[in-house]
Amino acid sequence: QVQLVESGGGSVQPGGSLRLSCTASGSISRINAMNWYRQAPGKQRELVAFINKLDVTRYIDSVKGRFTVSRDNAKNTVYLQMNSLKPEDTAVYYCNADYLGPLGIVDYWGQGTQVTVSS
């Protein structure tokens, strides 16, 4: 099993920056990829970015060039650096782990952290 603890959310003005952190514990060697999702009020949860075991990263179009996902293996932590934030980035952000269990991929989720972009 895996436990995920997020931190780093908050309120920022448009154009500002925030960095989210997600620290994993437990059977982290069986994590295939770490993902960042977000869910805005009244909208479905969407995958924003991911980084896999080979350090391949992908982003949705709306955050490309502004968000960067990275990880520090020594700290078992994945980061989402968010720059040039826009009001439409306002959402609860969730860290997610794709864990390779005996019967396939199992999802583990962090508790979520609020990001609010407003003037």
Disulfide bonds with the S-S distance in Angstrom:
Cys22-Cys95 1.94
